[in-house]
Amino acid sequence: MVKQSVVALVFGALSAAAFANEKVLHTVSFESGRIQENSEFLDAGFIQTLPNPQIGDEAIKTGKGGCGPDSNCDMRVVRSEFVAGQTVKPRAGEYFLRMQLDKKKDYTGLNVGLSKPRTSLNFGNDVYRFDHDVEEWIGFSVFLPNDYEHETENVGLILSEITTDSSAQFLKLLVGSRNGDKESHWYFNYRTSNSSVTNGNETVVDLGSIEPDKGKWTDFVLRVRSNPFSVDTNPAASGIRNAKDRMYKGNKGIIQVWKAAGPVMDKMGNRKMVNKIDEVNKPVGLVPGATQGESKIAHSIRAYKPGWQGHNNASTSVVGPIWIAWDEVRFGEAARHGTGYEDVHPTGAACTDRCPEGSATPRPVVALPAAPGDVIGEVTQ
């Protein structure tokens, strides 16, 4: 199912919401039973996947859609699937998206000669991108099966990215291990730079072990505003290369992350949502760029396993195949679309932990206490 509450009045293609009073730019609930055909105003998803089994360098044509229950895509929309002794059902509705990666498969057809195991659904069209210094809300649900293999090195499975260009992930959700952990953890990485449109300093936040989340849908809600400045700054006037020529107020950045925890609590499949990162009115993100790919912020949901190629001289003993699932992906802007926490939560559940007051209206944000997440390291690149 696809809904565009903002562009629909001009371009049509409006369909029913997954729950009432939805105020978002876009919803991807997969209720058509397939990945919709990619076009400028009908679907934000841009497909990057390979058939299974693959014949030579055969690839699903990116942008053409399909990948329904009867397809041979690595990434397909299904009603249910039996995985690790469990029949996986959708988080909501009739369908969900599943992805799979195979260690021995040839992925060079997707990567210009580089064998990078990945599948991806990208929301990269400018219609679905967001400006810097704009309050944005994102929600989705991820399923890890009971037999998900724990990582052995500091190269895990990249699940979701918010990017300003191909070399600088502003936000990144991944599953991996660090410092010899015996169990894989959810990690949330974000970059900050007040002097460049790329790279920056990366902060890694440990969201906890994946073990309690295996065999369950795990919901995430993100509130983001990318602004890296501590004082009022025009980055172009300050001489920052490729920066946008505009004044940005200092201390307006936001990264808040809520994650499902504990057992399923109700018939809607909801689990307790816990605030894990609470950075409000602080410098976060990269300098707003002036060139395509840097001037706006795009999203992707993906399965990417760089460790299978010895990425950055790291490796992993994970054999695979790796199977994960997605459902109920939503995003929108607070001021322009009226989006808030409930509008992007997979079932529209209300916020109960460290909730921002009046987040869906353009008003000053009150700083909250220090983040409860465990910041485990910083890496300068």
RAQUISUL-V205237 format. One record per residue. N is the residue number from 1. RES is the residue in one letter. PHI is phi in whole degrees, -180 to 180 (NA if undefined). D_CENTER is the distance of its C-alpha to the mean C-alpha in whole Angstrom. Layout:
[[N,RES,PHI,D_CENTER] [N,RES,PHI,D_CENTER]]
//
This chain:
[[1,M,NA,18] [2,V,-131,17] [3,K,-131,18] [4,Q,-126,19] [5,S,-76,21] [6,V,-95,21] [7,V,-83,22] [8,A,-64,24] [9,L,-64,27] [10,V,-93,27] [11,F,-113,26] [12,G,74,26] [13,A,65,24] [14,L,-93,24] [15,S,-128,23] [16,A,-64,23] [17,A,-80,21] [18,A,-72,19] [19,F,-148,21] [20,A,-70,23] [21,N,58,23] [22,E,-78,20] [23,K,-125,19] [24,V,-140,16] [25,L,-75,15] [26,H,-154,14] [27,T,-126,13] [28,V,-123,13] [29,S,-110,15] [30,F,63,16] [31,E,-79,20] [32,S,-78,21] [33,G,83,21] [34,R,-159,20] [35,I,-82,17] [36,Q,-63,19] [37,E,-58,21] [38,N,-80,19] [39,S,-146,21] [40,E,-61,21] [41,F,-123,21] [42,L,-98,20] [43,D,-149,17] [44,A,-80,14] [45,G,-76,13] [46,F,-118,14] [47,I,-83,15] [48,Q,-132,15] [49,T,-158,17] [50,L,-130,21] [51,P,-67,23] [52,N,-137,24] [53,P,-78,27] [54,Q,-92,27] [55,I,-111,30] [56,G,61,30] [57,D,-102,28] [58,E,-55,27] [59,A,-137,24] [60,I,-63,22] [61,K,-68,23] [62,T,-61,19] [63,G,91,19] [64,K,-93,22] [65,G,81,20] [66,G,104,21] [67,C,54,20] [68,G,-83,22] [69,P,-57,23] [70,D,-97,26] [71,S,-83,24] [72,N,-111,24] [73,C,-69,21] [74,D,-62,19] [75,M,-111,16] [76,R,-141,18] [77,V,-95,18] [78,V,-135,20] [79,R,-80,22] [80,S,-163,22] [81,E,-156,23] [82,F,-89,25] [83,V,-137,23] [84,A,53,25] [85,G,77,27] [86,Q,-136,25] [87,T,-87,25] [88,V,-86,21] [89,K,-111,21] [90,P,-62,18] [91,R,-64,17] [92,A,-156,18] [93,G,74,20] [94,E,-105,22] [95,Y,-136,19] [96,F,-145,16] [97,L,-102,14] [98,R,-117,15] [99,M,-127,14] [100,Q,-143,17] [101,L,-124,18] [102,D,-123,22] [103,K,-62,23] [104,K,-92,26] [105,K,-78,25] [106,D,-90,25] [107,Y,-104,22] [108,T,-65,24] [109,G,-65,24] [110,L,-97,20] [111,N,-128,21] [112,V,52,24] [113,G,91,26] [114,L,-100,24] [115,S,-88,23] [116,K,-111,19] [117,P,-64,18] [118,R,-163,15] [119,T,-130,13] [120,S,-159,11] [121,L,-122,10] [122,N,-102,10] [123,F,-107,10] [124,G,-101,12] [125,N,-61,16] [126,D,-57,17] [127,V,-60,17] [128,Y,-107,14] [129,R,-85,13] [130,F,-122,14] [131,D,-78,17] [132,H,-65,17] [133,D,62,19] [134,V,-125,17] [135,E,-76,16] [136,E,-126,13] [137,W,-120,11] [138,I,-136,8] [139,G,-138,8] [140,F,-166,8] [141,S,-129,10] [142,V,-124,10] [143,F,-119,13] [144,L,-107,15] [145,P,-73,19] [146,N,-62,22] [147,D,-99,23] [148,Y,-58,20] [149,E,-78,21] [150,H,-74,21] [151,E,-72,20] [152,T,-118,23] [153,E,-140,22] [154,N,-80,20] [155,V,-140,18] [156,G,-113,15] [157,L,-104,13] [158,I,-83,10] [159,L,-105,7] [160,S,-146,3] [161,E,-136,5] [162,I,-118,6] [163,T,-123,10] [164,T,-102,13] [165,D,-159,15] [166,S,-70,15] [167,S,-106,16] [168,A,-137,14] [169,Q,-79,11] [170,F,-69,11] [171,L,-132,8] [172,K,-149,7] [173,L,-101,7] [174,L,-145,10] [175,V,-114,13] [176,G,-167,16] [177,S,-135,19] [178,R,-141,21] [179,N,57,25] [180,G,76,26] [181,D,-58,24] [182,K,-84,25] [183,E,-116,22] [184,S,-72,19] [185,H,-123,16] [186,W,-77,13] [187,Y,-127,12] [188,F,-123,10] [189,N,-110,12] [190,Y,-142,12] [191,R,-111,15] [192,T,-139,18] [193,S,-152,21] [194,N,-100,23] [195,S,-134,25] [196,S,-153,23] [197,V,-85,20] [198,T,-134,19] [199,N,60,19] [200,G,93,20] [201,N,-90,20] [202,E,-103,17] [203,T,-103,17] [204,V,-112,16] [205,V,-114,15] [206,D,-84,16] [207,L,-95,15] [208,G,109,18] [209,S,-64,19] [210,I,-80,17] [211,E,-56,20] [212,P,-68,21] [213,D,-101,18] [214,K,-63,19] [215,G,75,20] [216,K,-136,18] [217,W,-76,15] [218,T,-116,13] [219,D,-86,11] [220,F,-129,9] [221,V,-128,10] [222,L,-121,9] [223,R,-120,12] [224,V,-136,12] [225,R,-143,15] [226,S,-86,15] [227,N,-154,19] [228,P,-91,20] [229,F,-97,24] [230,S,-93,26] [231,V,-132,29] [232,D,-57,29] [233,T,-144,29] [234,N,-104,29] [235,P,-64,27] [236,A,-67,29] [237,A,-66,32] [238,S,-82,32] [239,G,89,32] [240,I,-79,28] [241,R,-62,28] [242,N,62,26] [243,A,-87,25] [244,K,-74,25] [245,D,-91,28] [246,R,-160,28] [247,M,-82,28] [248,Y,-120,25] [249,K,-69,26] [250,G,-81,26] [251,N,55,24] [252,K,-122,22] [253,G,-71,18] [254,I,-140,16] [255,I,-137,13] [256,Q,-125,13] [257,V,-131,11] [258,W,-112,13] [259,K,-134,13] [260,A,-69,15] [261,A,-145,18] [262,G,78,22] [263,P,-78,23] [264,V,-66,22] [265,M,-105,25] [266,D,-144,25] [267,K,-70,26] [268,M,-81,22] [269,G,84,21] [270,N,-76,20] [271,R,-116,19] [272,K,-63,20] [273,M,-95,17] [274,V,-116,18] [275,N,-73,17] [276,K,-106,16] [277,I,-133,15] [278,D,-141,18] [279,E,-101,18] [280,V,-130,20] [281,N,57,22] [282,K,-138,21] [283,P,-69,21] [284,V,-143,17] [285,G,93,15] [286,L,-110,17] [287,V,-61,20] [288,P,-59,20] [289,G,-93,21] [290,A,-111,24] [291,T,-111,23] [292,Q,-59,21] [293,G,92,17] [294,E,-121,18] [295,S,-75,19] [296,K,-133,16] [297,I,-112,12] [298,A,-116,10] [299,H,-116,6] [300,S,-151,6] [301,I,-113,5] [302,R,-158,8] [303,A,-127,11] [304,Y,-136,12] [305,K,-118,15] [306,P,-64,17] [307,G,-63,20] [308,W,-73,22] [309,Q,-113,23] [310,G,67,24] [311,H,-57,21] [312,N,54,23] [313,N,62,26] [314,A,-107,24] [315,S,-150,24] [316,T,-148,23] [317,S,-88,25] [318,V,-59,23] [319,V,-94,24] [320,G,82,22] [321,P,-67,21] [322,I,-97,18] [323,W,-123,17] [324,I,-140,14] [325,A,-137,13] [326,W,-133,10] [327,D,-159,12] [328,E,55,12] [329,V,-92,9] [330,R,-141,10] [331,F,-156,10] [332,G,-174,13] [333,E,-96,15] [334,A,-65,18] [335,A,-74,21] [336,R,-80,21] [337,H,-110,19] [338,G,77,20] [339,T,-76,17] [340,G,-141,17] [341,Y,-55,16] [342,E,-62,17] [343,D,-72,16] [344,V,-110,12] [345,H,-63,13] [346,P,-55,14] [347,T,-121,17] [348,G,76,18] [349,A,-67,19] [350,A,-77,21] [351,C,-68,19] [352,T,-128,22] [353,D,-131,21] [354,R,52,21] [355,C,-87,21] [356,P,-72,21] [357,E,-83,24] [358,G,64,24] [359,S,-70,20] [360,A,-91,20] [361,T,-124,23] [362,P,-76,24] [363,R,-132,26] [364,P,-59,26] [365,V,-95,24] [366,V,-82,26] [367,A,-65,25] [368,L,-102,24] [369,P,-59,25] [370,A,-59,24] [371,A,-63,20] [372,P,-79,21] [373,G,-66,18] [374,D,-92,20] [375,V,-77,20] [376,I,-105,21] [377,G,173,21] [378,E,-131,21] [379,V,-128,21] [380,T,-93,23] [381,Q,-121,22]]
//
